[in-house]
């Protein structure tokens, strides 16, 4: 009896640690190294055969080349994933460090060796655009269409190389400076009579503390401190944005957003209709914020309450087994096949949930295309949030299961607008399940607040960031100088467009833009709207599911199985909607309204 309990506990611990050996034929580090060397050698071979010759390929040989590259991807994917996953699970492990370093070097080398493929295929397409619709290349149709959209903005090979070299100490250096500067800031704060010095990473942990006064104090200290360095942040932001404007002119992009639209495989009309819908519905968000204030016993929320937990939220602990059961059932009730895959993720030990030193913070899902599966990392701390993270990452895994079965690797690089569909949909399936089981009013409120807080931030607050980005470029175009105060004014104006007077802001929150790393990331402009897109898109899909029931299931599966072989607009049309039409986005808002109504009914 004692023995069986012990072995059962042991099993549970084991199940929380992933088994990476499935990724490789041999886990002997020397064999893994050999695979990586082979990967580089194969890339060299491919280059030897095709470099400088793609322009003269006929359709049959172009197909051969694309298939050859896909086979190459599948062949070495396991070894590369093995090294990077092993390292993310424990960066203190010496073998992991060594293999990770070797894998990074091998990947960089191979990428450099094969970079010519897209460039040369792009040139070939520019000369023969009809190739994109050639029936023989049907499986690569959308991949070629996307490449064709990029061609007019490519510069000569020499210019592109010069840009890479100059960016290293140009905009990339500003990006590094922002992140280094932020991570080395320290803040003095008094907690329960004790003076503490905290780094930025530590002190922001207090932003969601149940103690309201502490939340306020932490916000005040952080943003006041960051505001003092306005000259650093403004110089970095101004340079990154101005560089982008210059590059847009050189690359002949009609607007600062065009590059991002091409990268996200979407058109301006759809983004406009999405953002218009958000603006038309700010009152719906305000309604939720007012309800949340009531639940917190406040007249009005302050900025440091927007993401705060409800004081009445029960502190339910979820054991691994219980989490596994809830999540598997939530997916299984939606679709049997998907439920089976979720079950398999646990039984084949593809999830690493164990908390350990040296493990990457946060959570992710890494696709494993050649195994037609995925691997998930998270630190499972038994909270409701961890349960949601697990459901979220497993939604990404479902996407991988479906796409890897239906598509070539070239069609599995899903853009940001669609990449979160499986994961957010999974969160809603879990919400449905938890709500149906909730026994108390407080439990229901905690679940609904969790989903609505997230929706509010991602749909509304992130839209404010899109408006902010737009205003930065407008200001540069008008020839105005972006100093710290000017940028702060632009941020406050964008923020107020969403929040109006529904929330009270600390004066120092005008410096909120200073710490967002994405604003400073080189060649990563307009990264915000895909989040808004994904969130509202999934809420609209979920509403459709509620209306259509089981008839909707194959539609979602087809959408996910398409990978990146179709544009988001085409995918939506196949479900019966046009994303350029506000009516579609309104459906997402309707679903939100239903959740808000449910919350109101509990009060
Ligand atoms: Zn995700």
Boltz pocket constraint, residues with backbone or C-beta under 6 A from the ligand:
constraints:
  - pocket:
      binder: B
      contacts: [[A, 392], [A, 396], [A, 419], [A, 420], [A, 423]]
      max_distance: 6.0
